[in-house]
Amino acid sequence: MSEKVGAQELNFAIPHAGILEYDQALEAMEHMRKALYSSLSSQWAAQQEREAEIEALAHDLKTPLTLVGGNAELLMDEELPESSLKIVKTIVASNDRAKQYVASLLEASAGADETFENTSLPSMFGELCQSTMAIAKARGVCLQTQNNLEGDAVIQKAHLLRAFGNVVQNAIEHTPAGGNVYMEGSMVDGGGWQVVVRDEGSGFSKEALHHATERLWRGDAARGANGHNGLGLWFAAQVAKTHAGQLNLSNCDFGGKVTIRFHYASKEL
């Protein structure tokens, strides 16, 4: 019973024991279960409604942003005074940031319905290395990888790759050119596995260590929040939770560190 409550599985009835004292205690627990179930049901419904509203808003913004960007780019081909051209360039740059933000919102809302499939962990890590290596190279950063993962796990592969990719990209963007980002996949005691990403940036501030995985949080001046939409680490943390794992932020001797740990190595389909 306590395990079900801890897992927020509250749609069950508490049976009677047939002993007065026990039944009184069980009845009190039943009242608590009903109240908690009602409260959490309202929270879940409200959260789903918010997610639907955000997704609808993001879709609605795509068309006007495309029109604004297209018209602004056409204006850049005209012979404009320097002052006017500067304004148009600002419009184009701002529009590009807005489109990236909308794309991130849509990505964060996508994938919830992706099926869980038995997947090779070493192969998945190899795909992650391949997809992030080009980003590191373009930024003049060396991506050092170590793949010590073993076996299979039942996961949402595409969803996890996006989450890991967000973490690695965040590390790359906060590492100076010529620096290194370290990414390691490994097994952990007790049958779990993890992916650890370390960078050579300024590390996480005290505030960021507590809030950086919150949606839309952009307050870490130490890691240059300008240009970031506050969704990358939040999205990664949500995906980790979906896979019975957790994302932890910390600092190492030379920069920031993100550990995403999962409490199983494989799972029966």
GISULZI-V234990 format. One record per backbone hydrogen bond with DSSP energy under -0.5 kcal/mol. CO is the residue of the C=O (numbers start at 1). NH is the residue of the N-H. E is the energy in kcal/mol with one decimal. If there is no record, write none. Layout:
BEGIN
co->CO nh->NH e->E
co->CO nh->NH e->E
END
This chain:
BEGIN
co->1 nh->5 e->-2.1
co->2 nh->6 e->-2.5
co->3 nh->7 e->-1.7
co->4 nh->9 e->-3.2
co->5 nh->8 e->-1.6
co->8 nh->10 e->-1.0
co->10 nh->12 e->-1.7
co->13 nh->15 e->-0.6
co->19 nh->23 e->-3.3
co->20 nh->24 e->-2.2
co->21 nh->25 e->-1.8
co->22 nh->26 e->-2.9
co->23 nh->27 e->-2.4
co->24 nh->28 e->-1.9
co->25 nh->29 e->-2.0
co->26 nh->30 e->-2.2
co->27 nh->31 e->-2.1
co->28 nh->32 e->-2.0
co->29 nh->33 e->-2.7
co->30 nh->34 e->-2.4
co->31 nh->35 e->-2.2
co->32 nh->36 e->-2.7
co->33 nh->37 e->-2.8
co->34 nh->38 e->-2.3
co->35 nh->39 e->-2.3
co->36 nh->40 e->-3.0
co->37 nh->41 e->-2.3
co->38 nh->42 e->-1.8
co->39 nh->43 e->-2.0
co->40 nh->44 e->-3.0
co->41 nh->45 e->-2.4
co->42 nh->46 e->-2.4
co->43 nh->47 e->-2.5
co->44 nh->48 e->-2.4
co->45 nh->49 e->-2.1
co->46 nh->50 e->-2.4
co->47 nh->51 e->-2.5
co->48 nh->52 e->-2.2
co->49 nh->53 e->-2.3
co->50 nh->54 e->-2.6
co->51 nh->55 e->-2.4
co->52 nh->56 e->-2.4
co->53 nh->57 e->-2.6
co->54 nh->58 e->-2.5
co->55 nh->59 e->-2.1
co->56 nh->60 e->-2.3
co->57 nh->61 e->-1.7
co->58 nh->62 e->-0.9
co->59 nh->62 e->-0.6
co->59 nh->63 e->-0.6
co->60 nh->64 e->-0.7
co->61 nh->65 e->-2.0
co->62 nh->66 e->-2.0
co->63 nh->67 e->-2.2
co->64 nh->68 e->-2.6
co->65 nh->69 e->-2.6
co->66 nh->70 e->-2.5
co->67 nh->71 e->-2.4
co->68 nh->72 e->-2.3
co->69 nh->73 e->-2.2
co->70 nh->74 e->-1.7
co->71 nh->75 e->-1.9
co->72 nh->76 e->-1.4
co->73 nh->77 e->-0.6
co->74 nh->77 e->-1.0
co->75 nh->78 e->-1.4
co->78 nh->80 e->-1.5
co->81 nh->85 e->-2.7
co->82 nh->86 e->-2.1
co->83 nh->87 e->-1.4
co->84 nh->88 e->-2.3
co->85 nh->89 e->-2.5
co->86 nh->90 e->-1.8
co->87 nh->91 e->-2.1
co->88 nh->92 e->-2.5
co->89 nh->93 e->-2.5
co->90 nh->94 e->-2.6
co->91 nh->95 e->-2.5
co->92 nh->96 e->-2.2
co->93 nh->97 e->-1.9
co->94 nh->98 e->-2.1
co->95 nh->99 e->-2.4
co->96 nh->100 e->-2.2
co->97 nh->101 e->-2.1
co->98 nh->102 e->-2.3
co->99 nh->103 e->-2.5
co->100 nh->104 e->-2.1
co->101 nh->105 e->-2.1
co->102 nh->106 e->-2.4
co->103 nh->107 e->-2.3
co->104 nh->108 e->-2.4
co->105 nh->109 e->-1.3
co->106 nh->110 e->-0.9
co->111 nh->114 e->-1.6
co->117 nh->155 e->-2.2
co->119 nh->153 e->-2.1
co->120 nh->124 e->-2.2
co->121 nh->125 e->-2.3
co->122 nh->126 e->-2.0
co->123 nh->127 e->-2.0
co->124 nh->128 e->-2.0
co->125 nh->129 e->-2.4
co->126 nh->130 e->-2.1
co->127 nh->131 e->-2.3
co->128 nh->132 e->-1.7
co->129 nh->133 e->-1.7
co->130 nh->134 e->-0.7
co->132 nh->136 e->-2.0
co->133 nh->137 e->-2.4
co->134 nh->138 e->-2.2
co->135 nh->139 e->-1.2
co->136 nh->141 e->-3.0
co->137 nh->140 e->-1.3
co->140 nh->178 e->-3.6
co->141 nh->143 e->-0.6
co->142 nh->144 e->-0.8
co->142 nh->181 e->-2.4
co->143 nh->145 e->-0.6
co->144 nh->183 e->-3.0
co->146 nh->148 e->-0.8
co->146 nh->185 e->-2.5
co->148 nh->187 e->-0.5
co->151 nh->121 e->-2.4
co->151 nh->122 e->-0.6
co->153 nh->119 e->-2.7
co->153 nh->155 e->-0.9
co->155 nh->117 e->-2.8
co->155 nh->157 e->-1.0
co->156 nh->160 e->-2.6
co->157 nh->161 e->-2.6
co->158 nh->162 e->-1.9
co->159 nh->163 e->-1.9
co->160 nh->164 e->-3.1
co->161 nh->165 e->-2.4
co->162 nh->166 e->-2.1
co->163 nh->167 e->-1.7
co->164 nh->168 e->-2.6
co->165 nh->169 e->-2.6
co->166 nh->170 e->-2.2
co->167 nh->171 e->-1.9
co->168 nh->172 e->-2.6
co->169 nh->173 e->-2.6
co->170 nh->174 e->-0.9
co->172 nh->175 e->-1.5
co->176 nh->179 e->-2.2
co->179 nh->142 e->-2.6
co->181 nh->144 e->-3.2
co->182 nh->198 e->-2.7
co->183 nh->146 e->-1.9
co->184 nh->196 e->-2.9
co->185 nh->148 e->-3.0
co->186 nh->194 e->-2.7
co->188 nh->191 e->-1.0
co->188 nh->192 e->-0.8
co->192 nh->188 e->-2.5
co->193 nh->262 e->-3.3
co->194 nh->186 e->-2.4
co->195 nh->260 e->-2.6
co->196 nh->184 e->-2.6
co->197 nh->258 e->-2.8
co->198 nh->182 e->-2.8
co->200 nh->176 e->-0.5
co->205 nh->209 e->-2.1
co->206 nh->210 e->-0.7
co->207 nh->210 e->-0.8
co->207 nh->211 e->-1.7
co->208 nh->212 e->-2.7
co->211 nh->214 e->-2.3
co->214 nh->217 e->-1.7
co->219 nh->221 e->-1.5
co->220 nh->223 e->-1.0
co->221 nh->224 e->-1.6
co->225 nh->228 e->-2.3
co->230 nh->216 e->-2.9
co->230 nh->217 e->-0.7
co->231 nh->235 e->-3.1
co->232 nh->236 e->-2.0
co->233 nh->237 e->-2.4
co->234 nh->238 e->-2.3
co->235 nh->239 e->-2.3
co->236 nh->240 e->-2.1
co->237 nh->241 e->-2.0
co->238 nh->242 e->-2.0
co->239 nh->243 e->-1.2
co->240 nh->243 e->-0.5
co->240 nh->245 e->-2.8
co->241 nh->244 e->-1.8
co->244 nh->263 e->-1.0
co->246 nh->261 e->-2.4
co->248 nh->259 e->-2.6
co->250 nh->257 e->-2.6
co->252 nh->255 e->-0.6
co->255 nh->252 e->-2.7
co->256 nh->199 e->-2.3
co->257 nh->250 e->-2.3
co->258 nh->197 e->-2.7
co->258 nh->260 e->-0.5
co->259 nh->248 e->-2.9
co->259 nh->261 e->-0.6
co->260 nh->195 e->-2.2
co->261 nh->246 e->-2.1
co->262 nh->193 e->-1.8
END
